[in-house]
Amino acid sequence: EMICKDIFESYADDSCAVLFRTNLQMQRMAVWLDKKGVKYEMKEKTQSIYEHFVVKDIMAYLKLAKEGFSRGLYLQIMNRPYRGIDREGVLENGNCKSGKAAMELEGQLNRLKQCSLYLGVQYIRRAIGYEDYLRKKVGNRKELLSEWLEILDFISEDIKQYRELNEWEEALKVRKHERDEKENISLQLMTVHGAKGLEFDHVYIPDCNEGIYPYGNMQEEAVIEEER
């Protein structure tokens, strides 16, 4: 918010770039700018944060709980975390032959149905065990786990403003719109690597803090120097 205020009050006619260490950090700011109706451009082809499997899993849980059974959504999350539910035992009418495991999941979905969207995400993360599922899935790749947990934090914050699931879904559709790349837009979002060799009148580097630049506790001096 401070960066945008600074740009549009002082440098509205100048070229400005906001640089990020990762695509995820860039996507989070893009979502914020979309909400505010601020025009920007991302020259790097990046996946929308809403296309990430973590977001899709959370959405699948919420839709199953709030809107009723869907075999496709059920298959998506039935073993996230692992429950030992057999894919072949899931019938089109919502019945499942996996017995106790399926009954436990049904109970979780019933409790999730009673939650607000925000509390529902917390319930999925902790009570259902989705965070633990991610930790096991990622293994020793700490940076990747950090990214996935950051996405969960983002969802938790983003969904607070909505009372109904369909409101959140509609907002996601709006944010996935394609931008006209021919339009002359002075504000550019890009990664530090994507910015190499380019020049701008003003450059901002948010989150330039120890632990982010360079990332974590890297041991290799060459990697640390590259990040610097």
CORGIJO-V823808 format. One record per backbone hydrogen bond with DSSP energy under -0.5 kcal/mol. CO is the residue of the C=O (numbers start at 1). NH is the residue of the N-H. If there is no record, write none. Layout:
co & nh
CO & NH
CO & NH
This chain:
co & nh
1 & 5
2 & 6
3 & 7
4 & 8
5 & 9
6 & 10
6 & 11
7 & 11
11 & 14
15 & 201
15 & 202
16 & 188
17 & 19
17 & 204
18 & 190
19 & 206
20 & 192
22 & 26
23 & 27
24 & 28
25 & 29
26 & 30
27 & 31
28 & 32
29 & 33
30 & 34
31 & 35
32 & 36
33 & 37
33 & 38
34 & 37
41 & 43
41 & 189
44 & 46
48 & 51
49 & 52
52 & 56
53 & 57
54 & 58
55 & 59
56 & 60
57 & 61
58 & 62
59 & 63
60 & 64
61 & 65
62 & 66
63 & 67
63 & 68
64 & 68
70 & 74
71 & 75
72 & 76
73 & 77
74 & 78
77 & 80
86 & 89
87 & 90
89 & 91
89 & 97
91 & 94
95 & 91
98 & 101
99 & 103
100 & 104
101 & 105
102 & 106
103 & 107
104 & 108
105 & 109
106 & 110
107 & 111
108 & 112
109 & 113
110 & 114
111 & 114
112 & 115
116 & 120
117 & 121
118 & 122
119 & 123
120 & 124
121 & 125
122 & 126
122 & 127
123 & 128
124 & 130
125 & 131
129 & 133
130 & 134
131 & 135
132 & 136
133 & 137
134 & 138
135 & 139
138 & 141
140 & 142
141 & 145
142 & 146
143 & 147
144 & 148
145 & 149
146 & 150
147 & 151
148 & 152
149 & 153
150 & 154
151 & 155
152 & 156
153 & 157
154 & 158
155 & 159
157 & 160
158 & 161
159 & 162
164 & 167
164 & 168
165 & 169
166 & 170
167 & 171
168 & 172
169 & 173
170 & 174
171 & 175
172 & 176
173 & 176
174 & 177
179 & 181
180 & 183
183 & 185
186 & 16
186 & 188
187 & 41
188 & 18
190 & 20
191 & 195
193 & 196
195 & 198
202 & 17
204 & 19
205 & 208
207 & 209
209 & 212
209 & 213
211 & 216
214 & 211
215 & 218
219 & 221
220 & 224
221 & 225
222 & 226
223 & 227
224 & 228
